[in-house]
Amino acid sequence: MSSKENFQFTPGVIGYPLVFVLIIWIVFWAEVRFGFSLNHLGVFPRTLAGLRGVIFSPFIHSGIKHLFNNTIPLLVLSMALFYFYRSIRWKVLGYGFFLTGIVTWLIARPAFHIGASGIIYLLASFLFFKGIFSKHYRLVALSLIVVFLYGGLFWYVTPIDPEISWEGHLSGLIVGLVFAFAFKKDIAISPKYRWEQEDYDEEEDEFMKHFDENGNFIEKLPEDETADEEDQIQVNYIFKKADKKD
């Protein structure tokens, strides 16, 4: 797929991520406003009831700090996904949403795991690794931006803080890496320059004609390559003195 087809800005690039983030904020507002907690709907590993958290946990947060720390990177990374990977955005987000929850359910400690951080790690992992693998200059640049902005996230895939669901982070990282390998179609292809194409003929290249076999610049092309005299336009000028006035 060409870059022109893939890199197109549409209202959905901002609209869909905003709707996702807005739903998360509405859920948190409802908890605070009506005084109830939805933490019991999080992922609880290896129990049948805990599977409901695969769907509900990304929308549930423990506090305003947790909510703020998740929704800002979620908005930025999801917009990047929707713009740079337009043709596969729903596959990455949809499949990744469920698989990240399932892996968390399989490997996590016995506790309720809530928050959208698993989705954040899914997006960061996919955007980074897929950009490197694609070798497309725009996607590689995006990978570097992701590392610059959110490189510190990768420290939290290890159990450095018992209050943080590092298992959810690790699950997102793994799923994103797998997706970077799995999704090979409908990815922007790096454009080929003229000299990289199979039918390129160096002798017919107008630019290369300005250099000799030793690489020295030729200021004037051979006479046989200049325009014929009959094809040239001749312009005659008539000079007439202006009359002097007294």
Residue pairs with C-beta under 8 A, 6 or more apart in sequence:
1 87
1 186
1 187
1 188
1 189
2 188
2 189
2 191
3 136
3 138
3 188
3 189
3 191
5 87
5 188
6 84
6 85
6 86
6 87
6 186
6 187
6 188
7 83
7 84
7 86
7 138
7 188
8 86
9 83
10 86
12 82
13 79
13 82
13 83
14 79
16 78
16 82
17 74
17 75
17 78
17 79
17 82
18 75
20 74
20 78
21 71
21 74
21 75
23 59
24 58
24 59
24 61
24 67
24 70
24 71
24 74
24 116
25 67
25 71
27 38
27 59
27 60
28 61
28 64
28 67
31 37
31 38
38 56
38 60
39 60
39 62
39 112
39 114
40 112
41 52
41 53
41 56
41 57
41 60
41 114
42 50
42 53
42 56
42 57
42 60
42 112
42 113
42 114
43 50
43 51
43 53
43 54
43 57
43 101
43 104
43 105
43 108
43 112
43 113
43 114
43 168
44 50
44 53
44 105
44 110
44 111
44 112
44 113
45 104
45 105
45 106
45 107
45 108
45 109
45 110
45 111
45 113
46 105
46 106
46 110
50 105
51 105
53 101
53 105
53 112
53 113
53 114
54 98
54 101
54 102
54 104
54 105
55 98
55 101
57 101
57 113
57 114
57 115
57 118
58 97
58 101
58 115
58 116
58 118
58 119
59 116
60 114
60 115
61 67
61 70
61 114
61 115
61 116
62 114
62 115
66 115
70 115
70 116
70 117
70 120
71 116
73 120
73 124
73 149
73 150
73 153
74 116
74 119
74 120
74 123
76 149
77 120
77 123
77 124
77 127
77 146
77 150
78 93
78 123
80 123
80 127
80 142
80 146
81 89
81 92
81 93
81 123
81 126
81 127
82 89
84 127
84 138
84 139
84 142
84 188
85 92
85 130
85 187
87 186
87 187
88 183
88 185
88 186
88 187
91 183
92 122
92 123
92 126
92 179
92 183
93 119
93 123
95 179
96 119
96 122
96 123
96 126
96 172
96 175
96 176
96 179
97 119
97 122
99 171
99 175
100 118
100 119
100 121
100 122
100 168
100 171
100 172
100 175
101 118
101 171
103 171
103 174
103 175
104 113
104 118
104 165
104 167
104 168
104 171
107 167
107 170
107 171
108 165
108 167
108 168
108 171
109 167
111 165
113 165
113 167
113 168
114 165
115 165
115 168
117 165
117 168
117 169
117 172
118 165
118 168
118 169
118 171
118 172
119 172
120 150
120 153
120 172
121 153
121 157
121 168
121 169
121 170
121 171
121 172
121 173
121 176
122 172
122 173
122 175
122 176
122 179
123 172
123 176
124 146
124 150
124 153
124 172
124 173
124 176
125 172
125 173
125 174
125 175
125 176
125 177
125 180
126 176
126 177
126 179
126 180
127 142
127 143
127 146
127 176
128 143
128 146
128 147
128 176
129 143
129 176
129 177
129 180
129 181
130 139
130 143
130 179
130 180
130 183
130 187
131 139
131 140
131 141
131 142
131 143
131 146
132 140
132 143
133 180
133 181
134 140
134 187
134 188
134 190
135 190
136 187
136 188
136 189
136 190
137 190
138 188
139 187
139 188
153 169
154 173
156 164
156 166
156 169
157 166
157 169
157 170
157 173
158 166
159 166
160 166
194 200
194 205
195 202
195 205
202 208
209 218
209 221
209 225
210 217
210 218
210 221
211 217
211 218
212 218
